Amino acid sequence: MINRSLPDREINTRYSIDGQSFQAPTLVPGLYVVATPIGNLADITLRALQTLAAANVVACEDTRNSRVLMDRYGISTQLMAYHDHNGPQARPIILEKLAEGEAVALISDAGTPLIADPGYKLVVAAREAGNSVVSIPGPSAVVAALSIAGHPTDHFSFAGFLPSKSKARADAIADLAKLPGTVCLYEAPSRLTNTLEALADGLGPERQASVCREITKRFETVQSGTLTKLSQHYSETEEPRGEIVIILGPAEQATTTQDDVDEALRTALKTERVKDAAGLVAEAYGLSRRDLYQRALELSKDG
């Protein structure tokens, strides 16, 4: 049930840190997408505190979870629920508030909204209505896990949660196999072992990976190894608790020899001109087109 007429709160746009109270600056009307801590409440940014305190209303997944954060910092802003199940009913209310010139803060239970959390449809609707949408950046579980897992970070993909049904999950993993670089996933503790087994089947048992759990909390752990070893480890231990990020290291690339390249060039030269043959093989192997052109010329002269 959505309360369309949220009661007016007593005007109080203050927040507190370690018992010291501060006045939040006034916000320009608009939708503020605010990142909140993924575990340790001390990870909140100063700008996030100011935004939550100064907003007319804070839209959140679960008002009970968000109230813990708000109480920690002495913020009394009115909370309203906004999640996947009530989105169709809640969005018009939020859009109406924006149209009336209010500042609305959007938060999730933890981390950055929209990153495998609700909010996408609201941001799209707010932008289409001509409202300002402002990012208040901060914690994100996938970025935090990447920073400590020990896998390459220069090229990575984020795939969110895998489907729960076996066939759909296998299809999704087959798509992951095509991705270059490091791949990041979220997973629930109850599904971790089955997911690791499915990943080993679909991506290969020797694929390197890490399971990052309870990031920023007291029992933060990073378990690394092959997918087979990780699957065995978690099948033999108690079901883990807390939020989990799986980081898949890049797939090992097969070594290409000069003989492989020469054979590919000879095959291409049977039907293609030297320039075109060099281009086709260069694209297939990720090599220099100029170098392969010279090699193709040599091979064409040899017969």
Secondary structure, DSSP 8 states (H G I E B T S, - for coil): ---SS--------EEEETTEEEE-----SEEEEE-B-SS-GGG--HHHHHHHHHSSEEEES-HHHHHHHHHHTT----EEE--TTTHHHHHHHHHHHHHTT-EEEE--SSBSTTSSSS-HHHHHHHHHTT--EEEE----HHHHHHHHH-S--SSEEEEEE--SSHHHHHHHHHHHTT--SEEEEEE-GGGHHHHHHHHHHHH-TT-EEEEEESTTSTT-EEEEEEHHHHHHHHHSS----S-EEEEE---------HHHHHHHHHHHHTTS-HHHHHHHHHHHHT--HHHHHHHHHHHHHH-
